[in-house]
Amino acid sequence: MARRLTFKLFLKMGMLFVFGITQHLVAATPTAEEVLKRASLGRLEFIKVTSELQGIASQISTKEELFPLIEIIPKLLQVGIKLDFESYGANPVLSLSQALTKSAIKWVRFASDSPEFLRVFFQYADNQTRYLAAQVQSDLLKRASTVDEFMKLNVGISISLEVIREFKSEAFVIGQYEELQAETVKAILKQSREFSVAQLGEVIHRVQGQIAMVEVFNFIQQRMVVTKELRSLLEQLDWIAKLAVNLSKYPGNLSIAIKLFPGNLLIDGLGKVLIQGGSIEFEGLKSAFDAMMPTQWVELGNMLFSLYREQEVPKEQLSFLKNILGVLKQKYEDFGISERTEFITQLGNRIAVMGAINEKDAEGIYDITIGDKVGTFILSSTGDGKYIIAFTMYQNGNSSYPVDYGFFYVAFEGQKDLFEAHHFAQGSPIYSHRAYQIWDMIFKITMQDNQTSVEGKVTNNLVNLPFLGKQILKFSPLITEKRKIPKNLSGTYQGFLDDKPVELTITKDGPNSCMGKLVTQFINLPFNYGTFRKSDGALVLTSGELDSYKWAQIKGQFSLDELEFEGFYILSGQRRISKITLKKVR
């Protein structure tokens, strides 16, 4: 009986002992605050508490107990610095951090852990722990099903890549995370329709690995082929710029294929946006331009040349083109191909002229005075980004023309805010005033109290004619509606020029160009040069040089069914314009 009692007592005492040990082990996992408090008491206590913690790291049974201990590692290091462990060549926190992070592998979740925790974890984990953590996330990726999970996984992978690169992790570890990011991005892009544009932009913004970059570049390329909507094209250009930023920060060698991707996609997307007349912010795409290769700059120049050779630059694109042409010209000079800069210079001048004229809303008719005489000054667009001028001086108020010149070539000197124009006239004994063969013009346009004014001078080798005046008619309000360019406009149209019956024959000779002939009872007037303004779909017909160096223009738009035309008629030297309305008869 005594032996039974003794055994029962021993068994009970053993159970109590085991229970006590278990309670002791649970209690032995200190809180983060307790660890920091003890570590701050001195070197001996610092070593003691870190050693104890390292000894039980693998036995900590919950994520809630372990993760706060990992998060205080930077603070423990600061305490160690204050206690001057470095002077002894010791770092008690190093082995502790490796033990804690190794125990945490099974609980690390990119889709739920905070970015702050992940930064600390990857900074203080060793390479083997980092590698194993990637494998865990790869398994979790296969189970992800919601947009939120994919987005958070991508954020976590991006943070991990940033940290392990910053702290010089081994190549096999970095490669594992680049592959993991590629898997994640590929999974997201496969179901891209479930993600908003902003979410896709965020995913792309965080792409850092080469493999994932290739996936995204291919995705953008495929979308760009089928995209027609201007807003979507601009979004894709923004994605390219974001990737270009990441490319510039990539720490290793990039393959030539990846280096070529940004520029190729940028040129394709840029061309589609510019053709549609879209507005582009140069600064927003600067990173993409910086990533372009020399041959791509040449390709960009060729694209701009073909696009704007005979087209007016939309007002919304003037600022962008001014910036990009400045960079392009410098690139050509840097690459030793300065002979190609002639077009860049010409287009730059056209843009400068257009910008200045549009800013001042200067197109129109002006009453001018030239000494004691009066006259008319007309400034008008030909629809392709170029401008013509009519300068007329009346003799004693009648309609004889001692000076009547048009077709001045207009340039702009931005620093002086002056326009320059030149005209070469072939001599003819019929008109005595044509003895002066070469005419030059310098003028300035100003705006004050919504009134546009002009001041300048016309000169040749014999005379100097200063003039000044005010705008009496603006051309900009005459066509306010934007319409599409007609598909089939060739044909004969009949109608009225004011109250006079007229017939206009139009022959299309290019995608955006045509010729015309206006016939009335008294005249047969050819319009040798016609073009469409893409900005508003207006047709601009310009004649050749008429008698007395006059010129004429017709500007207007077709109806939506393309059967009617309505616009106005300009004749150099006249202070008024005529209305023209036509219907297609054949």
C-alpha positions as CSV (number, residue, x, y, z in Angstrom):
1,M,0.0,0.0,0.0
2,A,2.8,2.4,0.9
3,R,4.6,1.6,-2.3
4,R,1.4,2.3,-4.3
5,L,1.0,5.7,-2.5
6,T,4.6,6.5,-3.1
7,F,4.2,5.7,-6.8
8,K,1.0,7.7,-7.1
9,L,2.7,10.6,-5.3
10,F,5.7,10.4,-7.6
11,L,3.5,10.3,-10.6
12,K,1.5,13.3,-9.4
13,M,4.7,15.1,-8.6
14,G,6.1,14.3,-12.1
15,M,3.0,15.6,-13.8
16,L,3.2,18.7,-11.7
17,F,6.9,19.0,-12.7
18,V,6.2,18.6,-16.4
19,F,3.3,21.1,-16.1
20,G,5.6,23.5,-14.4
21,I,8.3,23.1,-17.0
22,T,5.7,23.8,-19.7
23,Q,4.5,26.9,-17.9
24,H,8.1,28.0,-17.5
25,L,8.8,27.6,-21.3
26,V,5.7,29.6,-22.2
27,A,6.6,32.3,-19.7
28,A,10.2,32.2,-21.0
29,T,9.2,33.8,-24.3
30,P,9.6,37.5,-23.4
31,T,7.8,40.3,-25.0
32,A,9.6,42.7,-27.3
33,E,9.4,45.4,-24.6
34,E,10.9,43.2,-22.0
35,V,13.8,42.2,-24.2
36,L,14.6,45.9,-25.0
37,K,14.3,46.8,-21.3
38,R,16.7,44.1,-20.1
39,A,19.1,44.7,-23.0
40,S,19.4,48.3,-22.0
41,L,20.6,47.5,-18.5
42,G,24.2,46.8,-19.6
43,R,26.5,44.5,-21.6
44,L,26.1,41.5,-19.3
45,E,22.3,41.6,-19.3
46,F,22.3,42.4,-23.1
47,I,24.4,39.2,-23.8
48,K,22.2,37.2,-21.3
49,V,18.9,38.2,-22.8
50,T,19.9,37.8,-26.4
51,S,21.5,34.4,-25.7
52,E,18.3,33.2,-23.9
53,L,16.2,34.4,-26.8
54,Q,18.4,32.7,-29.3
55,G,18.1,29.4,-27.4
56,I,14.3,29.4,-27.5
57,A,13.8,30.9,-31.0
58,S,13.0,27.6,-32.6
59,Q,10.5,26.8,-29.8
60,I,8.4,30.0,-30.0
61,S,5.0,28.6,-30.9
62,T,3.0,31.5,-32.4
63,K,3.5,34.1,-35.0
64,E,2.1,36.7,-32.6
65,E,5.0,36.1,-30.2
66,L,7.8,35.8,-32.8
67,F,7.2,38.6,-35.2
68,P,7.4,41.5,-32.7
69,L,10.8,40.1,-31.6
70,I,12.0,40.3,-35.2
71,E,10.7,43.8,-35.6
72,I,12.8,45.1,-32.7
73,I,16.1,43.8,-34.2
74,P,17.0,47.3,-35.5
75,K,16.4,48.8,-32.0
76,L,18.5,46.0,-30.4
77,L,21.3,46.9,-32.7
78,Q,21.1,50.5,-31.7
79,V,21.3,49.5,-28.0
80,G,24.4,47.4,-28.9
81,I,26.0,50.4,-30.5
82,K,25.5,52.4,-27.4
83,L,27.0,49.6,-25.3
84,D,30.0,49.7,-27.6
85,F,30.1,46.0,-28.5
86,E,31.8,46.9,-31.7
87,S,35.0,47.8,-29.8
88,Y,35.1,44.2,-28.6
89,G,34.6,42.8,-32.1
90,A,31.2,41.3,-31.1
91,N,27.8,41.4,-32.5
92,P,25.4,39.4,-30.4
93,V,22.4,40.5,-32.5
94,L,23.6,38.9,-35.7
95,S,23.2,35.2,-34.7
96,L,20.0,36.1,-32.8
97,S,18.4,37.7,-35.9
98,Q,19.3,34.7,-38.1
99,A,17.7,32.3,-35.6
100,L,14.5,34.4,-35.3
101,T,14.0,34.9,-39.0
102,K,14.7,31.2,-39.7
103,S,11.9,30.2,-37.3
104,A,9.6,32.7,-39.0
105,I,9.8,31.2,-42.5
106,K,6.7,29.1,-42.2
107,W,4.6,32.1,-41.1
108,V,5.8,34.8,-43.5
109,R,2.9,35.9,-45.8
110,F,3.6,38.5,-48.5
111,A,-0.2,38.9,-48.9
112,S,-0.8,39.9,-45.3
113,D,2.4,40.9,-43.5
114,S,3.1,44.6,-43.3
115,P,5.8,46.1,-45.6
116,E,7.6,47.3,-42.5
117,F,7.9,43.8,-41.1
118,L,9.0,42.4,-44.5
119,R,11.8,45.0,-44.8
120,V,13.2,44.0,-41.4
121,F,12.8,40.3,-42.1
122,F,14.7,40.3,-45.4
123,Q,17.4,42.7,-44.1
124,Y,18.4,40.5,-41.2
125,A,17.7,37.0,-42.6
126,D,20.6,35.0,-44.0
127,N,20.6,33.9,-47.7
128,Q,19.3,30.4,-47.0
129,T,16.3,31.8,-45.0
130,R,15.6,34.3,-47.8
131,Y,15.7,31.5,-50.4
132,L,13.3,29.2,-48.4
133,A,10.9,32.1,-47.8
134,A,10.6,32.5,-51.6
135,Q,9.7,28.9,-52.0
136,V,6.9,29.2,-49.4
137,Q,5.5,32.3,-51.3
138,S,5.6,30.4,-54.6
139,D,3.4,27.7,-53.1
140,L,1.0,30.4,-51.7
141,L,0.9,32.1,-55.1
142,K,-0.7,28.9,-56.6
143,R,-3.5,29.3,-54.1
144,A,-4.1,33.0,-54.7
145,S,-7.5,33.8,-56.2
146,T,-8.5,37.4,-55.5
147,V,-7.3,40.7,-57.0
148,D,-6.3,41.9,-53.5
149,E,-4.2,38.8,-52.8
150,F,-2.3,39.2,-56.1
151,M,-1.7,42.9,-55.5
152,K,-0.3,42.3,-52.0
153,L,1.9,39.4,-53.2
154,N,3.4,41.7,-55.8
155,V,4.0,44.4,-53.3
156,G,5.7,41.9,-51.0
157,I,7.9,40.5,-53.7
158,S,8.9,44.0,-54.8
159,I,9.9,44.9,-51.3
160,S,11.9,41.7,-50.8
161,L,13.8,42.3,-54.1
162,E,14.6,45.9,-53.1
163,V,16.0,44.7,-49.7
164,I,18.0,41.7,-50.8
165,R,19.6,43.7,-53.6
166,E,20.4,46.5,-51.2
167,F,22.1,44.2,-48.8
168,K,24.0,42.2,-51.4
169,S,22.3,38.9,-51.3
170,E,23.7,36.0,-53.3
171,A,22.8,35.7,-57.0
172,F,20.8,32.5,-56.5
173,V,18.6,34.2,-54.0
174,I,17.9,37.3,-56.2
175,G,17.2,35.0,-59.1
176,Q,14.6,33.1,-57.0
177,Y,12.8,36.3,-56.3
178,E,12.9,37.5,-59.9
179,E,11.3,34.2,-61.0
180,L,8.7,34.6,-58.2
181,Q,7.9,38.1,-59.4
182,A,7.6,36.8,-63.0
183,E,5.2,34.1,-61.9
184,T,3.1,36.6,-60.1
185,V,3.1,39.2,-62.9
186,K,2.3,36.5,-65.4
187,A,-0.7,35.3,-63.3
188,I,-2.0,38.9,-63.0
189,L,-1.6,39.7,-66.7
190,K,-3.5,36.5,-67.7
191,Q,-6.5,37.9,-65.9
192,S,-5.8,41.6,-66.5
193,R,-9.5,42.3,-67.2
194,E,-10.2,41.8,-63.5
195,F,-7.8,44.5,-62.6
196,S,-8.4,48.2,-62.9
197,V,-6.0,50.4,-65.0
198,A,-4.7,51.9,-61.7
199,Q,-4.0,48.5,-60.3
200,L,-2.2,47.3,-63.4
201,G,-0.2,50.5,-63.3
202,E,0.8,49.7,-59.7
203,V,1.8,46.2,-60.6
204,I,4.0,47.4,-63.5
205,H,5.5,50.2,-61.3
206,R,6.9,47.5,-59.0
207,V,8.3,45.2,-61.6
208,Q,12.1,44.9,-61.1
209,G,13.3,41.5,-62.5
210,Q,14.3,40.9,-66.1
211,I,11.9,38.0,-66.5
212,A,8.9,39.9,-65.2
213,M,9.9,42.9,-67.4
214,V,9.8,40.8,-70.5
215,E,6.3,39.6,-69.5
216,V,5.1,43.2,-69.1
217,F,6.7,44.5,-72.3
218,N,5.1,41.7,-74.3
219,F,1.7,42.4,-72.6
220,I,2.0,46.2,-73.5
221,Q,3.0,45.4,-77.0
222,Q,0.0,43.1,-77.6
223,R,-2.4,45.6,-76.1
224,M,-0.9,48.5,-78.2
225,V,-1.5,46.6,-81.4
226,V,-5.2,46.4,-80.9
227,T,-5.7,49.7,-78.9
228,K,-7.4,52.6,-80.7
229,E,-8.7,54.6,-77.8
230,L,-6.5,57.6,-77.0
231,R,-6.8,57.3,-73.2
232,S,-5.7,53.7,-73.2
233,L,-2.7,54.5,-75.4
234,L,-1.7,57.3,-73.0
235,E,-2.0,54.8,-70.1
236,Q,0.3,52.4,-72.0
237,L,2.9,55.1,-72.6
238,D,2.8,55.8,-68.8
239,W,3.5,52.1,-68.1
240,I,6.5,52.2,-70.5
241,A,7.8,55.2,-68.6
242,K,7.4,53.4,-65.2
243,L,9.3,50.4,-66.5
244,A,12.0,52.6,-67.9
245,V,12.6,54.0,-64.4
246,N,13.0,50.5,-63.1
247,L,15.4,49.6,-65.9
248,S,17.6,52.5,-65.1
249,K,17.9,51.2,-61.5
250,Y,18.5,47.6,-62.4
251,P,21.8,46.6,-60.7
252,G,22.9,43.9,-63.2
253,N,23.5,43.6,-66.9
254,L,20.4,43.8,-69.0
255,S,19.9,41.9,-72.3
256,I,19.9,43.9,-75.5
257,A,16.3,42.7,-76.1
258,I,15.1,44.4,-72.9
259,K,17.1,47.5,-73.6
260,L,15.4,47.9,-77.0
261,F,11.9,47.2,-75.6
262,P,11.1,50.7,-74.1
263,G,12.2,52.7,-77.2
264,N,10.4,50.4,-79.7
265,L,7.1,50.5,-77.7
266,L,7.5,54.2,-77.1
267,I,7.8,55.1,-80.8
268,D,4.9,52.8,-81.7
269,G,2.6,54.2,-79.0
270,L,3.8,57.8,-79.5
271,G,3.0,57.6,-83.2
272,K,-0.5,56.4,-82.6
273,V,-1.2,59.2,-80.0
274,L,0.2,61.9,-82.2
275,I,-1.8,60.8,-85.2
276,Q,-4.9,61.1,-83.1
277,G,-4.0,64.6,-82.1
278,G,-3.5,63.6,-78.4
279,S,-1.8,65.8,-75.9
280,I,1.4,64.4,-74.3
281,E,3.4,65.6,-71.3
282,F,7.1,65.4,-72.1
283,E,8.2,65.2,-68.5
284,G,6.0,62.3,-67.9
285,L,7.8,60.3,-70.6
286,K,11.3,61.5,-69.9
287,S,12.4,58.3,-68.3
288,A,11.3,56.4,-71.4
289,F,13.2,58.8,-73.7
290,D,16.3,58.4,-71.6
291,A,16.1,54.6,-72.1
292,M,16.2,54.9,-75.9
293,M,19.1,53.6,-77.9
294,P,20.8,55.7,-80.6
295,T,19.2,53.9,-83.5
296,Q,15.8,54.5,-81.9
297,W,16.4,58.3,-81.8
298,V,17.0,58.2,-85.6
299,E,13.8,56.1,-86.0
300,L,11.9,58.7,-83.9
301,G,13.1,61.5,-86.0
302,N,12.0,59.7,-89.2
303,M,8.6,59.1,-87.7
304,L,8.1,62.8,-86.8
305,F,9.3,63.8,-90.3
306,S,6.8,61.5,-92.0
307,L,4.0,62.6,-89.6
308,Y,4.4,66.4,-89.8
309,R,6.0,66.9,-93.2
310,E,2.8,68.2,-94.7
311,Q,0.5,68.4,-91.7
312,E,-0.3,71.1,-89.2
313,V,0.8,70.4,-85.6
314,P,-2.2,70.3,-83.3
315,K,-2.1,73.1,-80.7
316,E,-2.2,70.4,-77.9
317,Q,1.1,69.0,-79.2
318,L,3.1,72.1,-79.6
319,S,4.7,72.1,-76.2
320,F,5.6,68.4,-76.4
321,L,7.2,68.7,-79.8
322,K,9.1,71.8,-78.9
323,N,10.7,69.8,-76.0
324,I,11.3,66.5,-77.9
325,L,12.8,68.3,-81.0
326,G,15.3,70.1,-78.8
327,V,16.4,66.8,-77.3
328,L,16.4,65.1,-80.7
329,K,18.6,67.7,-82.3
330,Q,21.1,67.4,-79.5
331,K,21.1,63.6,-79.8
332,Y,21.8,63.8,-83.6
333,E,24.7,66.1,-82.9
334,D,26.0,63.7,-80.1
335,F,25.7,60.7,-82.4
336,G,27.6,62.5,-85.2
337,I,24.6,62.6,-87.6
338,S,24.1,66.4,-87.6
339,E,23.3,66.3,-91.3
340,R,19.9,65.0,-90.3
341,T,19.1,68.0,-88.2
342,E,17.9,70.1,-91.1
343,F,14.4,68.7,-90.9
344,I,14.5,69.0,-87.1
345,T,15.4,72.7,-87.4
346,Q,12.6,73.3,-90.0
347,L,10.0,71.5,-87.9
348,G,11.2,73.4,-84.8
349,N,10.7,76.7,-86.6
350,R,7.2,75.7,-87.8
351,I,6.3,74.8,-84.2
352,A,7.7,78.1,-82.9
353,V,5.7,80.0,-85.4
354,M,2.5,78.1,-84.7
355,G,3.0,78.4,-81.0
356,A,3.4,82.2,-81.1
357,I,0.5,82.7,-83.6
358,N,-1.9,80.4,-81.6
359,E,-0.9,82.0,-78.3
360,K,-1.8,85.5,-79.7
361,D,-4.8,84.2,-81.8
362,A,-3.2,86.2,-84.6
363,E,-4.7,84.7,-87.7
364,G,-7.0,87.2,-89.4
365,I,-7.3,90.5,-91.2
366,Y,-5.7,93.8,-90.0
367,D,-6.3,97.4,-90.9
368,I,-2.9,99.0,-91.1
369,T,-1.3,102.4,-91.8
370,I,1.9,102.9,-93.7
371,G,3.0,106.4,-93.2
372,D,0.2,108.6,-94.6
373,K,-1.4,105.7,-96.5
374,V,-3.7,102.8,-95.4
375,G,-3.6,99.1,-96.2
376,T,-4.5,95.6,-95.2
377,F,-2.4,92.9,-93.6
378,I,-3.6,89.3,-93.6
379,L,-2.1,86.3,-91.8
380,S,-3.5,82.9,-92.6
381,S,-2.7,79.2,-92.2
382,T,-2.4,76.9,-95.2
383,G,-3.5,74.0,-93.0
384,D,-0.2,72.2,-92.9
385,G,1.6,74.2,-90.2
386,K,2.7,76.9,-92.6
387,Y,1.5,80.5,-92.9
388,I,1.1,83.0,-95.7
389,I,0.9,86.8,-95.6
390,A,-0.8,89.4,-97.7
391,F,0.5,92.9,-97.5
392,T,-1.4,95.6,-99.4
393,M,-1.0,99.4,-99.5
394,Y,-3.7,101.5,-101.1
395,Q,-2.7,104.6,-103.1
396,N,-4.8,107.6,-102.0
397,G,-7.6,105.5,-100.8
398,N,-8.3,103.9,-104.2
399,S,-7.8,100.3,-105.3
400,S,-4.5,100.6,-107.2
401,Y,-1.7,98.6,-105.7
402,P,1.8,100.1,-105.5
403,V,2.6,97.3,-103.0
404,D,0.7,94.0,-102.9
405,Y,2.7,90.9,-101.9
406,G,1.8,87.5,-100.5
407,F,3.4,84.1,-99.9
408,F,5.8,85.4,-97.4
409,Y,7.7,82.5,-95.6
410,V,7.1,83.1,-91.9
411,A,9.7,82.3,-89.2
412,F,9.8,83.3,-85.5
413,E,12.6,84.6,-83.3
414,G,11.5,83.6,-79.8
415,Q,14.1,85.6,-77.9
416,K,13.1,88.8,-79.6
417,D,9.4,87.9,-80.0
418,L,9.6,88.9,-83.6
419,F,8.2,87.3,-86.8
420,E,10.3,87.3,-90.0
421,A,9.0,86.8,-93.5
422,H,10.5,86.9,-96.9
423,H,9.3,86.9,-100.5
424,F,11.1,86.7,-103.8
425,A,9.1,88.1,-106.8
426,Q,10.0,87.4,-110.4
427,G,10.1,90.6,-112.3
428,S,7.5,91.5,-115.0
429,P,7.4,94.7,-117.1
430,I,3.6,94.7,-116.8
431,Y,3.6,95.8,-113.2
432,S,6.0,98.6,-112.5
433,H,6.1,97.9,-108.7
434,R,7.6,94.5,-109.4
435,A,10.9,96.1,-110.1
436,Y,11.7,95.6,-106.5
437,Q,12.4,91.9,-106.6
438,I,13.2,90.9,-103.0
439,W,11.0,91.9,-100.1
440,D,11.6,91.2,-96.4
441,M,9.2,91.7,-93.5
442,I,9.8,91.9,-89.8
443,F,6.7,92.3,-87.5
444,K,5.5,91.9,-84.0
445,I,2.1,90.9,-82.8
446,T,0.8,91.9,-79.4
447,M,-2.4,91.5,-77.4
448,Q,-3.8,94.0,-75.0
449,D,-7.4,94.2,-73.6
450,N,-8.4,91.4,-76.0
451,Q,-7.3,93.6,-79.0
452,T,-4.6,92.1,-81.3
453,S,-2.2,94.5,-82.9
454,V,0.6,94.2,-85.5
455,E,3.6,96.4,-85.9
456,G,6.5,95.9,-88.4
457,K,8.2,97.0,-91.6
458,V,8.5,95.8,-95.2
459,T,11.8,96.5,-96.9
460,N,13.7,95.9,-100.1
461,N,16.9,97.3,-101.4
462,L,15.2,100.7,-102.2
463,V,12.4,101.3,-99.7
464,N,11.5,100.9,-96.1
465,L,7.8,100.8,-95.2
466,P,7.0,100.8,-91.5
467,F,3.4,99.8,-90.7
468,L,1.1,99.3,-87.7
469,G,-2.5,98.3,-87.3
470,K,-5.2,96.4,-85.4
471,Q,-7.0,93.1,-86.1
472,I,-10.5,93.6,-87.5
473,L,-11.4,90.0,-88.1
474,K,-10.3,86.8,-86.4
475,F,-10.3,83.6,-88.3
476,S,-10.4,81.3,-85.3
477,P,-14.1,81.7,-84.5
478,L,-15.2,81.0,-88.0
479,I,-14.7,77.2,-87.7
480,T,-15.4,76.1,-84.1
481,E,-16.9,72.6,-84.6
482,K,-14.5,69.6,-84.9
483,R,-15.4,67.1,-87.6
484,K,-13.8,64.1,-89.2
485,I,-12.0,64.2,-92.5
486,P,-14.2,63.0,-95.3
487,K,-13.4,59.6,-96.9
488,N,-14.5,60.5,-100.4
489,L,-14.5,64.2,-101.2
490,S,-13.5,64.2,-104.9
491,G,-16.3,65.6,-107.1
492,T,-18.1,68.7,-108.3
493,Y,-19.9,71.0,-105.9
494,Q,-22.2,73.8,-106.8
495,G,-23.5,76.7,-104.7
496,F,-22.9,80.3,-103.9
497,L,-20.1,82.6,-103.0
498,D,-22.1,85.3,-101.1
499,D,-24.9,85.7,-103.7
500,K,-22.9,84.7,-106.8
501,P,-23.3,81.2,-108.3
502,V,-20.1,79.1,-108.3
503,E,-18.8,75.7,-109.0
504,L,-15.9,74.0,-107.1
505,T,-14.2,70.9,-108.4
506,I,-12.1,69.0,-105.9
507,T,-9.6,66.2,-106.8
508,K,-8.0,64.3,-104.0
509,D,-4.3,63.6,-104.7
510,G,-3.2,62.2,-101.3
511,P,-4.4,60.9,-97.9
512,N,-4.8,64.5,-96.6
513,S,-4.3,66.6,-99.7
514,C,-6.2,67.7,-102.8
515,M,-6.5,70.3,-105.5
516,G,-9.4,72.4,-106.5
517,K,-10.8,74.7,-109.2
518,L,-13.3,77.5,-108.5
519,V,-15.4,78.6,-111.5
520,T,-17.7,81.7,-111.6
521,Q,-19.2,83.7,-114.5
522,F,-16.0,85.7,-114.7
523,I,-13.1,83.7,-113.3
524,N,-11.6,80.2,-113.5
525,L,-9.5,80.1,-110.3
526,P,-7.1,77.1,-109.7
527,F,-6.3,76.1,-106.1
528,N,-3.1,74.2,-106.5
529,Y,-2.6,73.3,-102.9
530,G,-5.2,71.8,-100.5
531,T,-4.8,70.1,-97.2
532,F,-6.9,69.0,-94.2
533,R,-6.4,70.3,-90.7
534,K,-6.5,67.2,-88.5
535,S,-7.3,69.4,-85.4
536,D,-10.8,70.2,-86.6
537,G,-11.2,68.4,-90.0
538,A,-11.2,71.7,-92.0
539,L,-10.3,71.8,-95.7
540,V,-7.9,74.6,-96.6
541,L,-7.5,75.4,-100.4
542,T,-4.8,77.8,-101.4
543,S,-4.3,79.3,-104.8
544,G,-1.1,79.9,-106.6
545,E,0.1,83.5,-107.2
546,L,-2.6,85.6,-108.9
547,D,-2.3,88.9,-110.7
548,S,-0.7,91.7,-108.7
549,Y,0.8,89.0,-106.4
550,K,-2.6,88.3,-104.8
551,W,-3.6,84.9,-103.4
552,A,-6.9,83.4,-102.5
553,Q,-8.0,80.8,-100.0
554,I,-11.1,78.7,-99.2
555,K,-11.5,77.3,-95.7
556,G,-14.4,75.2,-94.5
557,Q,-15.9,71.9,-93.4
558,F,-18.0,69.1,-95.0
559,S,-21.2,68.0,-93.5
560,L,-21.3,64.6,-91.7
561,D,-22.8,63.0,-94.8
562,E,-20.0,64.6,-96.9
563,L,-22.5,66.0,-99.4
564,E,-22.3,69.7,-98.3
565,F,-19.5,72.2,-97.8
566,E,-19.7,75.4,-95.9
567,G,-16.9,77.9,-95.2
568,F,-15.4,81.2,-96.2
569,Y,-13.4,82.7,-99.0
570,I,-10.3,85.0,-98.4
571,L,-8.7,87.2,-101.1
572,S,-5.6,89.1,-100.3
573,G,-6.1,92.8,-100.2
574,Q,-9.7,92.6,-99.2
575,R,-10.9,93.7,-95.7
576,R,-13.8,91.3,-95.7
577,I,-14.4,87.6,-96.3
578,S,-17.1,86.0,-98.4
579,K,-19.3,83.1,-97.3
580,I,-19.3,80.0,-99.5
581,T,-21.9,77.2,-99.4
582,L,-21.9,74.2,-101.7
583,K,-23.6,70.9,-102.4
584,K,-22.2,67.9,-104.2
585,V,-23.7,67.4,-107.6
586,R,-21.5,64.6,-109.0
